Amino acid sequence: MSVEEGTANHGRLLGTVRGPQDVKRMTAEQLDILAAEIRDFLIAKVSRTGGHVGPNLGVVELTLAMHRVFDSPRDRLLFDTGHQAYVHKIVTGRQEGFDKLRQRGGLSGYPSQAESEHDLIENSHASTALSYADGLAKAYALRGEKRSVVAVVGDGALTGGMCWEALNNIATAGNPLVIVVNDNGRSYSPTIGGLADHLSSLRLNPSYEKVLDTVKDALGSTPLVGRPMYEVLHAVKKGIKDAVAPQAMFEDLGIKYVGPVDGHDVTAVESALRAAKNFGGPVIVHAVTRKGYGYRAAEEDEADRLHGPGGAFDIETGKLLAAPSVKWTHVFADELVSIADERPDVVGITAAMAEPTGIATLARKYPNRVYDVGIAEQHAATSAAGLAMGGLHPVVAVYATFLNRAFDQVLLDVAMHKLPVTFVLDRAGITGPDGPSHYGIWDMSVFGTVPGLRIAAPRDSATLREELREAIAVDDGPTILRFPTGTVAADLPAVRRVGPVDVLAESARTDVLLVAVGSFAGLGMEVATRVAEQGYGVTVVDPRWVRPVTAELVELAAGHRLVVTVEDGVRVGGVGSALAQAMRDADVRVPVKDLGVPADWHPHGTRAQILADLGLTAQDVARDVTGWISGLDAQSVETAADEATAKN
C-alpha cells in the first residue's frame, strides 16, 4: 500500500488530534497506530511542498511522549534545531496548515509564535535551545512558578559550542530542566566530532539492544513516584555502565543522566521523561533515534536521510520532481575542485553542511583536505585562521545567515591578522521558504565594516568561477564570495571592464548609473530597457567586488546625473550606503538612491513573492528610477526659471 493510500485509509486517529490532551487520552496501542499515521501524513504532505522530512520522521514517538508527560504551553518545549518541530505542530492542532507548508499563507518550517501559543523559539539556528532553557528555568525559579522546561537537542546540535557553555551553567544553577538528547548520529549528514563518535559507540555496541530492553523493563515495572523512580533508573544505569559506557561526561558536569532509551518506543521515552520531570533538578534523557525512521527512501539515503528536500519529491524514490538544473552551489563546487587540482594549499571547511554547500564534492576527491567541524561556525572561522597561519588557504563554505554567528572570529581572529581565508556564502539574499532566520541579507552590511575584508558578489556562472579564483588568489587578508540559492542565472557578458567593474549596458545619454549587485544584474538590464523607453539613458554596471567600494565605481558615478544601487542585502550599511559615503569622501555631488531589503523580519514565501512585496522587481525599480530622474529634470527647469527671473 502506498503512503497516499495509507494516509487516506488509516488517518482516523490523527483526525481526532486537535491538541495535546487528545494524545494524553490514547492507549499504548493507539499511540503506535497514531505514530504510523503521522509518518504517512508527513511524507504525503512534505512530498508536495518540500521541507524537513528526515528529521521529523525520527522524532515522532519522542514528540508524542513529550506531549503526554508535559503540559504545553504552560510547560515550555524548546526544539533545537527548530526543523524538528513538524510533529509538534501536528499535535498542537496545525494539521491543516501543512497543505501550504513553507509557502505564503501556510505554516512556517520552524516554530512560530504567530502560529501557536505552543511555540516559543523561532530563530531555528542550532545549539541555542539549552541557553534559552537555562534562562527560562532561572526565571521560573526566581518567580516561584512551577513550570517544566524541556529542550530537545539533536540532529547534530550538540556539536555546537553554545550547548556546552549552557550545560556548564545549567549544572551550576541546578534548576529543574529536562534535556532530551535526540541522538540520531546526524545533522545534515553524519555528525562529526569526538562526542558524535562516543554516542555512536552505543548504537554499534552488540549489547545495545539488550540494554534498551533492560532499561525498558525497569521503567515499565517501577512505580512512577518521583525521586524513588529516579534512583531505580540511576541504579539500572550504573549496573550497565561497564557494558556499554553511557555518557559519564554528563554526570561529571553535575547533570543526572537517564538512558540510553529507544527513541521509537513511546512507553519507554514517556517513562524516562516522567522520571526526569519528577527529579527536581537538571536531567538528561538520552534517546537514540533513526533519522528518516519508517520511510525507506529516507533510510536508504546515505547522504542526509532525506534531510530537507527543497521541493516536491516522488514518494516512492525520494527524488525531486523538478527537472535537474545547474545550481549556484554546483558551479562553486566544480570550480573549487579545479582550483584544488592546481593548488595543493587549498583546503575546505564547513560546519555540518558538506553536501548543502558543495564542499562534499571537494571531499570526495581530496578527503584529507576537507574539515567538517560540526555546527560550530565560530570554531570554523578561527580554525581557518590557524590553517592560514600554517601556510594553507582555507575556503570556509557556510550559508550566509550562519556566518553571522562568527562575526567576532572573522573580525579579530582572521581579519586583524590579515589572514588569507575565503568565506563562501551560499543562500545569500532572500531565500524564501525557510523564513527570516535563514535569510542571508546581513552579510554585506555586517561584514562590510571589517577592515581589509573584500566582498565579491558574482552575477552568473562565469563570474562566480572568476571571482572565486580572484578571492583565493588574495594573500593579504580575508575575502567573502556570496551568491543566492537556486538555479544559476544565464551568463551575462560585459560590454567592457573598468578596473574591476563590469559595464553591462550603456547609452549615449548618461542620465543614470544603475549599480546592480550580484544576482540583480539581470534585473538591472531589464530596468535599463524600461527606463530607455521613457527617453532616459542608463548605464548598468556590476561592481563584482562590492566592498570596499572601488575608485573606478566612484569615477563612473561622477559621470552621471543620478546613481541608483539595487542589492539583495539590507539597505542599512549596505552597498548603496557605502557607495554614497565613498562619493562624499571624493566630493562627488551626484545624488544617490539605494534600493535594497529593509532591515526587518520578512515572512516566508517564494523569493519572487518577497521581492515583489519589497518593490524589488524590474517594473518597480524602473518606475522609481524614472520618477527620480524626471524629478531632477523638473528641478533643473525650476532652477533655470528662478535664475532667469533673478536676472530680469
N, C-alpha and C positions, 0 to 999 in steps of 0.2 A: 504493500500500500504506500502511495506517495505521501509526502509531507502535506500537500494540499488536501488530499483526501482525509488524512489524519486530523487536520485542523477542522474540517467540516463535520466529521463524524464523531470526534471524541473531544470536543471543546465544551462539553456540558458543565463540567465543574468549573472551568476557567470563566465561563459566562456568569457564574454566581459570585465571583470575586469582585467586590466593589471597594473593599478596604481591608486592612489587616485583620479586623475582627472576624471576617469570613474565613480567613486562613486558620485562625486560632480554634475555630469550631470543628475542623476536619479531623478525621481519624487518620492513623498511620497509613492505612490502605488508600484512603482518598488522597493523601499527600503525594504518594507515589504516582497516582494517576494524574494529579494536577501538575506535577513536575514534567511528566511526559507531554501533557497538553501545552504547557508553557514553551517547551522546546519546539514543538510543532508550530506554535504561534510565532515565536521569534524567527524561525527560519523562513516561514511563509512571508512575514511582513518585511523583514530586513532584505530578503532576496529581491524585493521590488524597489526599495529605496536606497540600498547601501547602508552601511553603518557597522558598528562593532558587534559582530555576531559571535565570534570565537570566545572572547572573554565572558560574555553573558551566558553562553551555554554552560560554562564551567561553574557558575555561581548560583544556579537555580535552587538547589536544595539548601545551600548556605543562606541565601536570602530568605527563603521560606522559614527556616529555623529562627533567623533573627527576628522576623516579624511575629513569630509565635511567642518568643521569650520576652521581647521588649515591647513597649507601648509607644510607638511613634504616633504623633510627632512630639509628645512630651519627652520621651526618651529620644536622644538625638543620634541618628545613624549617619555616619560620615563615610563616603566612599572615596578611596584613594587607590587607583585613579577613578575619575568620575565616569569613564566609559563603561564601568562595570555595573551601572545602575539601571539597566533596562528592566530587569526582573523586579527591582524595587518599584519602578514606575508602574508595572503591571499590577503589582499587589496593592498599590496605593491609588487605584481607580483611574488609570490613564490608558486603558487598552485602546480606546477609540482613536487616540492621537497617533497611534503607530502607523496608520494609513498614510500619514504625511510626516513620518519621522525625518528630522533634519531638513525639512522643506518649509517654505514660507507658510506660516499659519499652523504648522504642526509642532510636534514635540521636539525639544532640544535633544541632542545626542548625549547630553550631560545633565546632571541635576540642575534644576532651575527654580529659584524662589518664586518666580512669576507663575510657575505651573502648579505648585503644590506646597502646602504647609509642611509636608514631609521632607522637603529638600532644604538644605542649608548651605552647603559649599557649592559654588558654581564654577570656580576657575579651572577645574579639571587637570591642572598641572600636577604631575606626580610628586609623591613624597612630602606632601604638605598636611595631610589629614591628621597626623599624630600631633602636630603643633597646634592645629585648631582644637583638637580633642583635649590637649593639655590645658589650654586656656579656658575652654568650656568647663572642664571638671573643676578647675580652680575657682571659676566664677560661681558655679553652683554651690561649692563648698562654703565659700565666703558668704553667700546669700542664704545659706541654710536650706537650699532646695534639694529634695531627694529625687534626683533625676539621673538616669543612666546615660553615659556617653559611650558609644560604640564606634570604633574606627576600623573599617575593613581595609587592610593594607595588603596589596598583592599586585599581580601582573607586573612584577619587577620593581615595584615602588621601594622595596627595602634596599635596593642598590643605591638609593639617593641619600646623601649625607644628612639632609634635614631630618630624616627619620631617626637617625642615631643621636642627633642633638636633642630631639624631642624625647626619645626614650630615656636619656640621661636625666632630663628634668622631670619626666613622669615618675620615674623611680624615686627621685628625691622628694617630690611632693607627696606621694603615697595616696593620692585621691582615688576613689572608685572609678575605674575606667577599664573597659574591655577592648583589647586589641585583637582583632581577628586577622591572623596571617593567612591569607589565601595563597597557599603555596602551590602554584601550577608550573613552576620551573621556567616561566617565560615572562617577557614583557611584550614586545612585538615579536621577537624571535627568542630562541633560548636565552635565558637570563645569564648574564656574565658576572663573574666575581667569586671571591672566596666564600661568601655567605651562600651564594647560589649553589656552589659545589657541595657545601656542607649539608644544605637542605636536600640536595639531590641524592645524597647517600642514603637517605631514608627510603626514597622510592626504589632505589636499586638494591636495597638490602633484602636477602631472601627471607628474613624474619619479619618483614614489614607487614604482610597480610595477617600473620599470626598476631602481631602486636595490635593491629587495628581490632581484631576480634576480641583480644583480651580487654582492651580499653572499652570497647562497645559493651561487652558482657558486664564489666564492672559498673559502667554507667547505668545500664538497664536494671541492675539488681539492687542499686543503692538508693535509699530514700533521699529525696531532694530536700534536705534540711539545712541548707546553708553551709556554715563552716565545717560541720562533720562530713558533709558530702565532699567538700574540697579536700579535706585531709585524706579521705579514701582515694580520691583521684591522685593526690600527691604521692600516696604510698604506692599506688599502681605504677605511677611513672617511675618512681625510684627503683621499683622492682625490675623494670625492663630497661633501665638506663644502660646497663652494661651491654645489653643485647643489641640495641640499635643506636645508642649515643644521641639522644634527643638534644635540643639546643640548650645546653647548660649555660651558655653565654647570657641568656636572658635572665636566669636566676642570679647570675653573677652581677648583673646590673641592679638586682633588687626587685625584679618583677616576677611574680609567680607564673608558672607555665603549665598548661594543660595540652596534652597531645602526644603524638600525632593522632588526629581524628580523621576518619574518612569523610571528606567534604561532600560526598554524594550520598550520604546516609543522613536523612533529616533527623531521625531519632538520636543518632549519636551526636550530631552537631548541637541539637537542641539541648540535650542533657549537659554537654560541656558548657554551653552558654549560660544555662541556669546556674550551674555551679559557680562560674566566673562572676555572674551578676550578684550572687549572694555573698561573695567573699569579702567585699568591703574595701578592697584596695585594687591596684593595677594588676591585671591578669592578661596573659597572652594565651589565646586559643589557637593552636596550630592545626589548620585544616588543610589536608592535602587534596587537591582537585586536579582535574584534567581540563585544560583549555580546549574548547570545542566539543566537550563531552556529549555523546549521544548523537552526533551528526558525522557520518562517515567522511563526507567531503572535507570537513574541518579537521577531523582527527588524522586524516591522511595527508594534510597539507603541512609538510615538514617545515616549510619556511616560517610561517607565522600562525598556523592553526586557524586560517581564515580570520585573522585579527580584525581587519576593518575594510571590507570591500568598498571601494569608493563609489560604487553604483550598483545597479541591478545585476543579479547574477543568476545563473542556472542552478536550480535547487539540486539536481542530480549530481552535477560535477563541481559546483562552487566556482565556476569560471564566469568572469564578467561577460555580460551580453553585448556590450558595446564593442564595435569593431576596434581592433588594436590601432593605436595612433602613437606617433613619436612624442614622448613627453619631455618636458624640460629636464627632468631628473635623468632620463635615459641619455640625453645628449651630454650632460655633465659627466655621468658615469663613464661613458665611452671615451670622452676626451681625457679624463683623469687617468685612465689606464694607458692611453697613448703617451701621455706625459711621463708616467711612471716607467714606461718602457725605455724612455730616453734618459731619465734622471733617477738614479738609484737612491738619491737622498729624499725623494718624495714619499711620505707616508700618510696614511689616512687615520682619522679618529672620528668616532661617532658615539652618541650617548643612547645606546639601546635601540638604535634605529638604522641598522646597517642596510636593510632592504629598502625601507621607505626613502632614504636619502641617496641611494645609489652606491654607497661605499662598499656594499656587498660585492659589487662587480669587481672592484679592485681586490677585495679579499679573496675572491675565487682564484685570481691569477697570482697574487702575491700575499698569501695568508700571513706571512711573518712581518708584513709591513702595514698591517691594519690593526687598530686597537679599539675595541668596543668597551667603553668604561662603565656601561650601565647608565642608569638615569642619574647622571652626575655631571651636568654641564659645567659647573664651576671647576670641578676637578679636570674635566676635559680641556678647558682653556689653559689652566696652569700646567697641566701635564704637557700640553703642546708647547708651552713656553720652555719647559725643560728639554723637550726634544729638539727645539730650535737652538737652545744653548749648546746642545750636544752635536750640532752640525747638520741637522736634518731640516727639511722644510715640511712641516705638518699641514695637512689640509683637514680642517675640522668641519664636518658636514652635519648640520642640525636644521630643524625647522626654524624659521625666522623668529617665531614667538618665543622659542625656548632659549635663544641666546640672551634674551633679556635677563635671564636668571644669573648670567655670568658677567654682567657689566663690569663689576669691580675687578674681576680677574683679567678681562680684556684691557681695561684701563691701566691698572697698576702692574700686573704680572707680565703682560705681553707688551703693550704699547710703551710704557715708561722705559722698558729695557730695549726698545727699538728692535724687537724680535720678528723675524720673517715667518709669520704664521698666517695662513689663508683660511678665513672662515667662509664657508659656502652655505648660504641661507636659502633653503628650499621653502616653498609656500610663502613667499613674501607677498605683501599686499593683502587685499581682501580675498580670503579663500572660500567663503560661503557657508557650506553646510555645517562646519564644525563650530561656528559661532564666535563670539567676541574674544574668548580667551585664547583662541588659536589664530586670530588674525595677525599677520606679520606686518603690521602697519607702523611699528615704532622704531624700527632699526635705523632708518636713515636719519631720523631726528635724534634718537638717543645716542647712537654711536658716532654721529657726526660731530659730537663735542670732543671726541677723543683725539688728542694731539698726535699727528703723524700717521693716523689711520686713513687709508684710502678706500672708498666705496665705489664699486662698479655695478651698473645695472644694465645687463645685455637686453637687446630688443628681440633677438631671434637666435636661431641655432648657430649661425656663423659667428655672431658677436659673442655668444656665450663661450664658444671654443676659443676665440681670440682673446677675450678678456680674462678667461681662466689662465691662459698661458702668461698673459701680462702680469696677472696677480702673483703667480708662482715665481715669476722672474724677479719680483721685488725682494731685495735682500736687506733693506734697512728699516723695516717696520711692518706692521700687520696690514692685511688687506681683507676686504669683505666683497664677496660676489653674491648678489641676490637675484632671485628670479621667482616667478609665480608658480602655482600649481597648474596641472592640466596639460593640454596639448600645446606644443611649442608653436609659436607664430611662424608664418611663412617668412622666408628670408626677405629682408627689405634693404636692398643695396643703397649705399650713399651716393649722392651726386659728386661730392668731394669731401675732403677732410681738412679741417683747420686745426692744427695741433692735434689734440686727442678728440676733438669734437667732429662728429659726422653731420654734414649738411644733407638732409634728406630731400628737401624741396626748396626752391627759391623762385622769386618773381622779380620782374623788372622794378616793381614798386617795393619799397622797404618799409611798409607800414607796421607789420607785426613780426616780432621774433617769437615763435612758439617753441618753447623748450619742453619736449616730450620725453619723459623719463622712462627708460626701460620698455616694458611691455605696452606702454601707452604710445609708442611710436606710430603704430597703425592708426590709432585714434587721431593723432596729430595730423597725419596725411589727409584723413577724411575731413577734418576741421578746415584745413587749408583750402580744400576744394570748395567747401560750402561758403567760406568767407570770400573766396575769389569771386563767387557768383554775385556778391554784393559790391564788387568793384575794388576790393582791397587786396593788397599783396601780402602774402605770408611766407616767411622763411621758417621752415621746420628743421630743428636740429635735435640730435640725440647726443647729449654730453658724454655718454659712455661712462666716464668716471665722474660721478656726481659730487663727491666730497674728497678733498677740498675743491671749491669752485676754481676753475682754471682761468688764467688771464685771457685766453683766447675766447672763452664764452663771454667774458665781460666786454671784450672788444666788439664782438658781434652784437651784443646788446646795445652798445653805444651807437651803432649804425642804424637803429630803428626808432620808430616813434613810440612803440609800446612793446613791452616784454610780458609774455604770459607763460607761466610754468604750469604743467599739469603732471601730477605724480600720484602713485598709489600708496603713499605713506601719509602720516598725519601732517597737517599744514604747520602746526606749531613746531618751529625749529627745523622744518623740512628743507628740501632743495630750494624751493622758491624763496623762503626766508633767508637762506644762506646766500643765494644769488643777489638778493636785494641788498644785503649787508656788504657784499663784495663790491657792488656797484657804488654804494655810498662811499666806501673807502677809496674808490678810484675816482670819485667826483663825477660819476656818470649819472646825469639827472633825467634819465628816461623812466617814466612810471612803470611799475611792476605790479602785475596781478597774479596771485598764486592760487591755483586750484589744487585741491587735494582732499584727503579724508579728515573730517572734523575729529578732534580728539574726544571720542565718546565711546560708549558701548553699543555697537551696532548689532542688531538681531541677526540670527541666522537666516539664510536663504541662498539662492544661487548668486554667484559673483555678479552676473549681469543684473539681477534684481537690485542688489545692494548698490551697485554703481549708478543705476538709474535713480534710485532714491536719493543719492548724494549729488545728482546733477553731473555725474562724470561720464556722460555719453557724448558722442560726436555732435549730435544735434544740440544738446545743452551747452557744450563748450563753444560751439560755433555761434550760437545766439549771444552768449556772454561776450565773446571777442568782438563780434560785430557791434554790439551795443557800446562797448568801451571805446573802440576806435572811432566810431561815429560821434561819440561824445567828445572826443578830442577835436574832431573837425568842427563841431558846433562851438566848442570853447575857443578855437582859433578864429572863427568868424566873428564871434562876440568880442574877442580881444582886438581884432583888426578894426572893428567898428568903433570901439572905445577910443583907440588911438587916433582914428580919423576925426572923431568928434573933438578930441583934445586939441588937435592941430588947428581945427577951424575955430 
